[in-house]
Amino acid sequence: MITNEIEIKKSRFITYLYEIENESEIEKIINNIKEEHKKARHVVYVYKINNNGKINDDGEPKGTAGMPIFNVIEKNNLNNILIVVVRYFGGIKLGAGGLFRAYSKSASEIIKKKLDN
């Protein structure tokens, strides 16, 4: 597991990256993260296993959270990966474009950390 955190307009985006082998691991990981971050507004996740992907926006406007993460996974040609972004709302609305950029940046930074290791 690799973690990273960024802050954008007082919202905190805590990102986790896991290398996974099958879908059965995902539910346990998500539940553990939700337990750890009970006060978070959103727990967005995206995974890709054996070239099949799933996106969960967890209440963020459609296309503004999971899709940008998935796009970064695809751009980096990654597979067997789970990225979870926990968002603590900072009181300032980011708008659709701001959310898209924030989730893209969260995914890009965590993948860069992975590739640098």
CNS distance restraints for C-alpha pairs under 8 A (distance, minus, plus):
assign (resid   1 and name CA) (resid  16 and name CA) 6.68 0.50 0.50
assign (resid   1 and name CA) (resid  17 and name CA) 5.50 0.50 0.50
assign (resid   1 and name CA) (resid  18 and name CA) 4.83 0.50 0.50
assign (resid   1 and name CA) (resid  19 and name CA) 7.24 0.50 0.50
assign (resid   2 and name CA) (resid  16 and name CA) 5.70 0.50 0.50
assign (resid   2 and name CA) (resid  17 and name CA) 5.17 0.50 0.50
assign (resid   2 and name CA) (resid  18 and name CA) 6.87 0.50 0.50
assign (resid   2 and name CA) (resid 110 and name CA) 7.14 0.50 0.50
assign (resid   2 and name CA) (resid 113 and name CA) 7.67 0.50 0.50
assign (resid   2 and name CA) (resid 114 and name CA) 7.10 0.50 0.50
assign (resid   3 and name CA) (resid  14 and name CA) 7.16 0.50 0.50
assign (resid   3 and name CA) (resid  15 and name CA) 5.46 0.50 0.50
assign (resid   3 and name CA) (resid  16 and name CA) 4.58 0.50 0.50
assign (resid   3 and name CA) (resid  17 and name CA) 6.46 0.50 0.50
assign (resid   3 and name CA) (resid 110 and name CA) 6.78 0.50 0.50
assign (resid   4 and name CA) (resid  14 and name CA) 5.86 0.50 0.50
assign (resid   4 and name CA) (resid  15 and name CA) 5.15 0.50 0.50
assign (resid   4 and name CA) (resid  16 and name CA) 6.73 0.50 0.50
assign (resid   4 and name CA) (resid 106 and name CA) 7.65 0.50 0.50
assign (resid   4 and name CA) (resid 109 and name CA) 7.39 0.50 0.50
assign (resid   4 and name CA) (resid 110 and name CA) 6.00 0.50 0.50
assign (resid   5 and name CA) (resid  12 and name CA) 7.02 0.50 0.50
assign (resid   5 and name CA) (resid  13 and name CA) 5.58 0.50 0.50
assign (resid   5 and name CA) (resid  14 and name CA) 4.38 0.50 0.50
assign (resid   5 and name CA) (resid  15 and name CA) 6.04 0.50 0.50
assign (resid   5 and name CA) (resid 106 and name CA) 7.53 0.50 0.50
assign (resid   6 and name CA) (resid  12 and name CA) 5.99 0.50 0.50
assign (resid   6 and name CA) (resid  13 and name CA) 5.34 0.50 0.50
assign (resid   6 and name CA) (resid  14 and name CA) 6.65 0.50 0.50
assign (resid   6 and name CA) (resid 106 and name CA) 7.01 0.50 0.50
assign (resid   7 and name CA) (resid  11 and name CA) 5.55 0.50 0.50
assign (resid   7 and name CA) (resid  12 and name CA) 4.57 0.50 0.50
assign (resid   7 and name CA) (resid  13 and name CA) 6.13 0.50 0.50
assign (resid   8 and name CA) (resid  12 and name CA) 6.63 0.50 0.50
assign (resid   8 and name CA) (resid  13 and name CA) 7.86 0.50 0.50
assign (resid   8 and name CA) (resid 102 and name CA) 7.17 0.50 0.50
assign (resid   9 and name CA) (resid  90 and name CA) 6.83 0.50 0.50
assign (resid   9 and name CA) (resid  92 and name CA) 6.33 0.50 0.50
assign (resid   9 and name CA) (resid  94 and name CA) 7.63 0.50 0.50
assign (resid  10 and name CA) (resid  89 and name CA) 7.35 0.50 0.50
assign (resid  10 and name CA) (resid  90 and name CA) 4.35 0.50 0.50
assign (resid  10 and name CA) (resid  91 and name CA) 7.03 0.50 0.50
assign (resid  10 and name CA) (resid  92 and name CA) 7.03 0.50 0.50
assign (resid  11 and name CA) (resid  87 and name CA) 6.79 0.50 0.50
assign (resid  11 and name CA) (resid  88 and name CA) 5.52 0.50 0.50
assign (resid  11 and name CA) (resid  89 and name CA) 4.70 0.50 0.50
assign (resid  11 and name CA) (resid  90 and name CA) 3.98 0.50 0.50
assign (resid  11 and name CA) (resid  91 and name CA) 7.29 0.50 0.50
assign (resid  11 and name CA) (resid  92 and name CA) 7.52 0.50 0.50
assign (resid  12 and name CA) (resid  86 and name CA) 7.82 0.50 0.50
assign (resid  12 and name CA) (resid  87 and name CA) 5.61 0.50 0.50
assign (resid  12 and name CA) (resid  88 and name CA) 5.07 0.50 0.50
assign (resid  12 and name CA) (resid  89 and name CA) 6.80 0.50 0.50
assign (resid  12 and name CA) (resid  90 and name CA) 7.05 0.50 0.50
assign (resid  13 and name CA) (resid  85 and name CA) 6.21 0.50 0.50
assign (resid  13 and name CA) (resid  86 and name CA) 5.59 0.50 0.50
assign (resid  13 and name CA) (resid  87 and name CA) 4.71 0.50 0.50
assign (resid  13 and name CA) (resid  88 and name CA) 6.66 0.50 0.50
assign (resid  13 and name CA) (resid 102 and name CA) 7.91 0.50 0.50
assign (resid  13 and name CA) (resid 103 and name CA) 7.97 0.50 0.50
assign (resid  13 and name CA) (resid 106 and name CA) 6.95 0.50 0.50
assign (resid  14 and name CA) (resid  85 and name CA) 5.52 0.50 0.50
assign (resid  14 and name CA) (resid  86 and name CA) 5.02 0.50 0.50
assign (resid  14 and name CA) (resid  87 and name CA) 6.54 0.50 0.50
assign (resid  14 and name CA) (resid 106 and name CA) 7.77 0.50 0.50
assign (resid  15 and name CA) (resid  83 and name CA) 7.00 0.50 0.50
assign (resid  15 and name CA) (resid  84 and name CA) 5.65 0.50 0.50
assign (resid  15 and name CA) (resid  85 and name CA) 4.36 0.50 0.50
assign (resid  15 and name CA) (resid  86 and name CA) 6.31 0.50 0.50
assign (resid  15 and name CA) (resid 106 and name CA) 6.31 0.50 0.50
assign (resid  15 and name CA) (resid 107 and name CA) 7.31 0.50 0.50
assign (resid  15 and name CA) (resid 110 and name CA) 6.88 0.50 0.50
assign (resid  16 and name CA) (resid  82 and name CA) 8.00 0.50 0.50
assign (resid  16 and name CA) (resid  83 and name CA) 5.62 0.50 0.50
assign (resid  16 and name CA) (resid  84 and name CA) 5.10 0.50 0.50
assign (resid  16 and name CA) (resid  85 and name CA) 6.39 0.50 0.50
assign (resid  16 and name CA) (resid 110 and name CA) 7.39 0.50 0.50
assign (resid  17 and name CA) (resid  81 and name CA) 7.12 0.50 0.50
assign (resid  17 and name CA) (resid  82 and name CA) 5.74 0.50 0.50
assign (resid  17 and name CA) (resid  83 and name CA) 4.60 0.50 0.50
assign (resid  17 and name CA) (resid  84 and name CA) 6.57 0.50 0.50
assign (resid  17 and name CA) (resid 110 and name CA) 6.80 0.50 0.50
assign (resid  17 and name CA) (resid 111 and name CA) 7.76 0.50 0.50
assign (resid  18 and name CA) (resid  81 and name CA) 5.77 0.50 0.50
assign (resid  18 and name CA) (resid  82 and name CA) 5.09 0.50 0.50
assign (resid  18 and name CA) (resid  83 and name CA) 6.47 0.50 0.50
assign (resid  19 and name CA) (resid  80 and name CA) 5.84 0.50 0.50
assign (resid  19 and name CA) (resid  81 and name CA) 4.65 0.50 0.50
assign (resid  19 and name CA) (resid  82 and name CA) 6.36 0.50 0.50
assign (resid  20 and name CA) (resid  25 and name CA) 7.02 0.50 0.50
assign (resid  20 and name CA) (resid  26 and name CA) 7.93 0.50 0.50
assign (resid  20 and name CA) (resid  49 and name CA) 7.57 0.50 0.50
assign (resid  20 and name CA) (resid  80 and name CA) 5.17 0.50 0.50
assign (resid  20 and name CA) (resid  81 and name CA) 5.50 0.50 0.50
assign (resid  20 and name CA) (resid  82 and name CA) 6.71 0.50 0.50
assign (resid  21 and name CA) (resid  25 and name CA) 7.74 0.50 0.50
assign (resid  21 and name CA) (resid  49 and name CA) 7.02 0.50 0.50
assign (resid  21 and name CA) (resid  80 and name CA) 5.87 0.50 0.50
assign (resid  22 and name CA) (resid  26 and name CA) 7.71 0.50 0.50
assign (resid  22 and name CA) (resid  49 and name CA) 6.74 0.50 0.50
assign (resid  22 and name CA) (resid  80 and name CA) 7.73 0.50 0.50
assign (resid  23 and name CA) (resid  27 and name CA) 7.64 0.50 0.50
assign (resid  23 and name CA) (resid  49 and name CA) 7.59 0.50 0.50
assign (resid  24 and name CA) (resid  28 and name CA) 7.69 0.50 0.50
assign (resid  25 and name CA) (resid  29 and name CA) 6.46 0.50 0.50
assign (resid  26 and name CA) (resid  30 and name CA) 6.12 0.50 0.50
assign (resid  26 and name CA) (resid  82 and name CA) 7.67 0.50 0.50
assign (resid  27 and name CA) (resid  31 and name CA) 6.05 0.50 0.50
assign (resid  28 and name CA) (resid  32 and name CA) 6.14 0.50 0.50
assign (resid  29 and name CA) (resid  33 and name CA) 6.28 0.50 0.50
assign (resid  30 and name CA) (resid  34 and name CA) 6.13 0.50 0.50
assign (resid  30 and name CA) (resid  84 and name CA) 7.77 0.50 0.50
assign (resid  31 and name CA) (resid  35 and name CA) 6.08 0.50 0.50
assign (resid  32 and name CA) (resid  36 and name CA) 6.20 0.50 0.50
assign (resid  33 and name CA) (resid  37 and name CA) 6.08 0.50 0.50
assign (resid  34 and name CA) (resid  38 and name CA) 5.72 0.50 0.50
assign (resid  34 and name CA) (resid  40 and name CA) 7.99 0.50 0.50
assign (resid  34 and name CA) (resid  43 and name CA) 7.03 0.50 0.50
assign (resid  37 and name CA) (resid  86 and name CA) 7.63 0.50 0.50
assign (resid  39 and name CA) (resid  88 and name CA) 7.46 0.50 0.50
assign (resid  40 and name CA) (resid  86 and name CA) 6.54 0.50 0.50
assign (resid  40 and name CA) (resid  87 and name CA) 5.78 0.50 0.50
assign (resid  40 and name CA) (resid  88 and name CA) 4.73 0.50 0.50
assign (resid  40 and name CA) (resid  89 and name CA) 7.38 0.50 0.50
assign (resid  41 and name CA) (resid  86 and name CA) 7.77 0.50 0.50
assign (resid  41 and name CA) (resid  87 and name CA) 5.84 0.50 0.50
assign (resid  41 and name CA) (resid  88 and name CA) 5.40 0.50 0.50
assign (resid  41 and name CA) (resid  89 and name CA) 6.09 0.50 0.50
assign (resid  42 and name CA) (resid  58 and name CA) 5.72 0.50 0.50
assign (resid  42 and name CA) (resid  59 and name CA) 6.75 0.50 0.50
assign (resid  42 and name CA) (resid  60 and name CA) 7.23 0.50 0.50
assign (resid  42 and name CA) (resid  85 and name CA) 7.96 0.50 0.50
assign (resid  42 and name CA) (resid  86 and name CA) 5.83 0.50 0.50
assign (resid  42 and name CA) (resid  87 and name CA) 5.13 0.50 0.50
assign (resid  42 and name CA) (resid  88 and name CA) 7.08 0.50 0.50
assign (resid  43 and name CA) (resid  57 and name CA) 7.76 0.50 0.50
assign (resid  43 and name CA) (resid  58 and name CA) 5.95 0.50 0.50
assign (resid  43 and name CA) (resid  84 and name CA) 6.75 0.50 0.50
assign (resid  43 and name CA) (resid  85 and name CA) 5.78 0.50 0.50
assign (resid  43 and name CA) (resid  86 and name CA) 4.51 0.50 0.50
assign (resid  43 and name CA) (resid  87 and name CA) 6.39 0.50 0.50
assign (resid  44 and name CA) (resid  56 and name CA) 5.73 0.50 0.50
assign (resid  44 and name CA) (resid  57 and name CA) 5.06 0.50 0.50
assign (resid  44 and name CA) (resid  58 and name CA) 5.34 0.50 0.50
assign (resid  44 and name CA) (resid  65 and name CA) 6.85 0.50 0.50
assign (resid  44 and name CA) (resid  66 and name CA) 6.47 0.50 0.50
assign (resid  44 and name CA) (resid  84 and name CA) 5.66 0.50 0.50
assign (resid  44 and name CA) (resid  85 and name CA) 5.19 0.50 0.50
assign (resid  44 and name CA) (resid  86 and name CA) 6.37 0.50 0.50
assign (resid  44 and name CA) (resid  87 and name CA) 7.98 0.50 0.50
assign (resid  45 and name CA) (resid  55 and name CA) 6.23 0.50 0.50
assign (resid  45 and name CA) (resid  56 and name CA) 5.37 0.50 0.50
assign (resid  45 and name CA) (resid  57 and name CA) 6.91 0.50 0.50
assign (resid  45 and name CA) (resid  58 and name CA) 7.98 0.50 0.50
assign (resid  45 and name CA) (resid  66 and name CA) 6.44 0.50 0.50
assign (resid  45 and name CA) (resid  82 and name CA) 7.12 0.50 0.50
assign (resid  45 and name CA) (resid  83 and name CA) 5.63 0.50 0.50
assign (resid  45 and name CA) (resid  84 and name CA) 4.27 0.50 0.50
assign (resid  45 and name CA) (resid  85 and name CA) 6.25 0.50 0.50
assign (resid  46 and name CA) (resid  53 and name CA) 7.22 0.50 0.50
assign (resid  46 and name CA) (resid  54 and name CA) 5.67 0.50 0.50
assign (resid  46 and name CA) (resid  55 and name CA) 4.59 0.50 0.50
assign (resid  46 and name CA) (resid  56 and name CA) 6.25 0.50 0.50
assign (resid  46 and name CA) (resid  66 and name CA) 6.03 0.50 0.50
assign (resid  46 and name CA) (resid  69 and name CA) 6.82 0.50 0.50
assign (resid  46 and name CA) (resid  70 and name CA) 6.34 0.50 0.50
assign (resid  46 and name CA) (resid  82 and name CA) 5.82 0.50 0.50
assign (resid  46 and name CA) (resid  83 and name CA) 5.44 0.50 0.50
assign (resid  46 and name CA) (resid  84 and name CA) 6.58 0.50 0.50
assign (resid  47 and name CA) (resid  53 and name CA) 5.43 0.50 0.50
assign (resid  47 and name CA) (resid  54 and name CA) 5.50 0.50 0.50
assign (resid  47 and name CA) (resid  55 and name CA) 6.84 0.50 0.50
assign (resid  47 and name CA) (resid  70 and name CA) 7.76 0.50 0.50
assign (resid  47 and name CA) (resid  80 and name CA) 7.37 0.50 0.50
assign (resid  47 and name CA) (resid  81 and name CA) 5.57 0.50 0.50
assign (resid  47 and name CA) (resid  82 and name CA) 4.25 0.50 0.50
assign (resid  47 and name CA) (resid  83 and name CA) 6.30 0.50 0.50
assign (resid  48 and name CA) (resid  52 and name CA) 5.33 0.50 0.50
assign (resid  48 and name CA) (resid  53 and name CA) 4.09 0.50 0.50
assign (resid  48 and name CA) (resid  54 and name CA) 6.60 0.50 0.50
assign (resid  48 and name CA) (resid  78 and name CA) 7.82 0.50 0.50
assign (resid  48 and name CA) (resid  79 and name CA) 5.48 0.50 0.50
assign (resid  48 and name CA) (resid  80 and name CA) 5.45 0.50 0.50
assign (resid  48 and name CA) (resid  81 and name CA) 5.52 0.50 0.50
assign (resid  48 and name CA) (resid  82 and name CA) 6.65 0.50 0.50
assign (resid  49 and name CA) (resid  53 and name CA) 6.34 0.50 0.50
assign (resid  49 and name CA) (resid  79 and name CA) 5.70 0.50 0.50
assign (resid  49 and name CA) (resid  80 and name CA) 4.28 0.50 0.50
assign (resid  49 and name CA) (resid  81 and name CA) 6.60 0.50 0.50
assign (resid  50 and name CA) (resid  79 and name CA) 6.46 0.50 0.50
assign (resid  50 and name CA) (resid  80 and name CA) 6.38 0.50 0.50
assign (resid  51 and name CA) (resid  79 and name CA) 6.22 0.50 0.50
assign (resid  51 and name CA) (resid  80 and name CA) 7.84 0.50 0.50
assign (resid  55 and name CA) (resid  66 and name CA) 5.25 0.50 0.50
assign (resid  55 and name CA) (resid  67 and name CA) 6.93 0.50 0.50
assign (resid  55 and name CA) (resid  70 and name CA) 7.37 0.50 0.50
assign (resid  56 and name CA) (resid  66 and name CA) 5.93 0.50 0.50
assign (resid  57 and name CA) (resid  61 and name CA) 7.35 0.50 0.50
assign (resid  57 and name CA) (resid  62 and name CA) 6.77 0.50 0.50
assign (resid  57 and name CA) (resid  63 and name CA) 7.75 0.50 0.50
assign (resid  57 and name CA) (resid  64 and name CA) 7.79 0.50 0.50
assign (resid  57 and name CA) (resid  65 and name CA) 5.60 0.50 0.50
assign (resid  57 and name CA) (resid  66 and name CA) 5.19 0.50 0.50
assign (resid  60 and name CA) (resid  64 and name CA) 6.74 0.50 0.50
assign (resid  60 and name CA) (resid  65 and name CA) 6.39 0.50 0.50
assign (resid  61 and name CA) (resid  65 and name CA) 7.45 0.50 0.50
assign (resid  61 and name CA) (resid  96 and name CA) 7.27 0.50 0.50
assign (resid  63 and name CA) (resid  67 and name CA) 5.30 0.50 0.50
assign (resid  63 and name CA) (resid  68 and name CA) 7.40 0.50 0.50
assign (resid  63 and name CA) (resid 100 and name CA) 7.70 0.50 0.50
assign (resid  64 and name CA) (resid  68 and name CA) 6.67 0.50 0.50
assign (resid  64 and name CA) (resid  96 and name CA) 5.90 0.50 0.50
assign (resid  64 and name CA) (resid  97 and name CA) 7.39 0.50 0.50
assign (resid  64 and name CA) (resid  99 and name CA) 5.62 0.50 0.50
assign (resid  64 and name CA) (resid 100 and name CA) 4.55 0.50 0.50
assign (resid  64 and name CA) (resid 103 and name CA) 7.60 0.50 0.50
assign (resid  65 and name CA) (resid  69 and name CA) 6.70 0.50 0.50
assign (resid  65 and name CA) (resid  99 and name CA) 6.56 0.50 0.50
assign (resid  65 and name CA) (resid 100 and name CA) 5.94 0.50 0.50
assign (resid  65 and name CA) (resid 103 and name CA) 5.58 0.50 0.50
assign (resid  65 and name CA) (resid 104 and name CA) 7.93 0.50 0.50
assign (resid  66 and name CA) (resid  70 and name CA) 6.11 0.50 0.50
assign (resid  66 and name CA) (resid 103 and name CA) 7.66 0.50 0.50
assign (resid  67 and name CA) (resid  71 and name CA) 6.06 0.50 0.50
assign (resid  68 and name CA) (resid  72 and name CA) 6.40 0.50 0.50
assign (resid  68 and name CA) (resid 100 and name CA) 6.01 0.50 0.50
assign (resid  68 and name CA) (resid 101 and name CA) 7.71 0.50 0.50
assign (resid  68 and name CA) (resid 103 and name CA) 6.19 0.50 0.50
assign (resid  68 and name CA) (resid 104 and name CA) 5.01 0.50 0.50
assign (resid  69 and name CA) (resid  73 and name CA) 6.41 0.50 0.50
assign (resid  69 and name CA) (resid  83 and name CA) 7.68 0.50 0.50
assign (resid  69 and name CA) (resid 103 and name CA) 6.14 0.50 0.50
assign (resid  69 and name CA) (resid 104 and name CA) 5.49 0.50 0.50
assign (resid  69 and name CA) (resid 106 and name CA) 7.89 0.50 0.50
assign (resid  69 and name CA) (resid 107 and name CA) 5.45 0.50 0.50
assign (resid  69 and name CA) (resid 108 and name CA) 8.00 0.50 0.50
assign (resid  70 and name CA) (resid  74 and name CA) 6.17 0.50 0.50
assign (resid  71 and name CA) (resid  75 and name CA) 6.01 0.50 0.50
assign (resid  72 and name CA) (resid  76 and name CA) 6.21 0.50 0.50
assign (resid  72 and name CA) (resid 104 and name CA) 6.74 0.50 0.50
assign (resid  72 and name CA) (resid 107 and name CA) 6.43 0.50 0.50
assign (resid  72 and name CA) (resid 108 and name CA) 6.28 0.50 0.50
assign (resid  73 and name CA) (resid  77 and name CA) 6.19 0.50 0.50
assign (resid  73 and name CA) (resid  78 and name CA) 5.52 0.50 0.50
assign (resid  73 and name CA) (resid  79 and name CA) 7.82 0.50 0.50
assign (resid  73 and name CA) (resid 107 and name CA) 7.78 0.50 0.50
assign (resid  74 and name CA) (resid  78 and name CA) 6.29 0.50 0.50
assign (resid  83 and name CA) (resid 107 and name CA) 7.31 0.50 0.50
assign (resid  85 and name CA) (resid 103 and name CA) 7.61 0.50 0.50
assign (resid  85 and name CA) (resid 106 and name CA) 7.39 0.50 0.50
assign (resid  94 and name CA) (resid  98 and name CA) 4.75 0.50 0.50
assign (resid  94 and name CA) (resid  99 and name CA) 5.77 0.50 0.50
assign (resid  95 and name CA) (resid  99 and name CA) 6.11 0.50 0.50
assign (resid  96 and name CA) (resid 100 and name CA) 6.11 0.50 0.50
assign (resid  97 and name CA) (resid 101 and name CA) 6.19 0.50 0.50
assign (resid  98 and name CA) (resid 102 and name CA) 6.03 0.50 0.50
assign (resid  99 and name CA) (resid 103 and name CA) 6.11 0.50 0.50
assign (resid 100 and name CA) (resid 104 and name CA) 6.07 0.50 0.50
assign (resid 101 and name CA) (resid 105 and name CA) 5.97 0.50 0.50
assign (resid 102 and name CA) (resid 106 and name CA) 6.13 0.50 0.50
assign (resid 103 and name CA) (resid 107 and name CA) 6.22 0.50 0.50
assign (resid 104 and name CA) (resid 108 and name CA) 6.01 0.50 0.50
assign (resid 105 and name CA) (resid 109 and name CA) 5.97 0.50 0.50
assign (resid 106 and name CA) (resid 110 and name CA) 6.37 0.50 0.50
assign (resid 107 and name CA) (resid 111 and name CA) 6.12 0.50 0.50
assign (resid 108 and name CA) (resid 112 and name CA) 6.06 0.50 0.50
assign (resid 109 and name CA) (resid 113 and name CA) 6.29 0.50 0.50
assign (resid 110 and name CA) (resid 114 and name CA) 6.30 0.50 0.50
assign (resid 111 and name CA) (resid 115 and name CA) 6.13 0.50 0.50
assign (resid 112 and name CA) (resid 116 and name CA) 6.00 0.50 0.50
assign (resid 113 and name CA) (resid 117 and name CA) 6.42 0.50 0.50
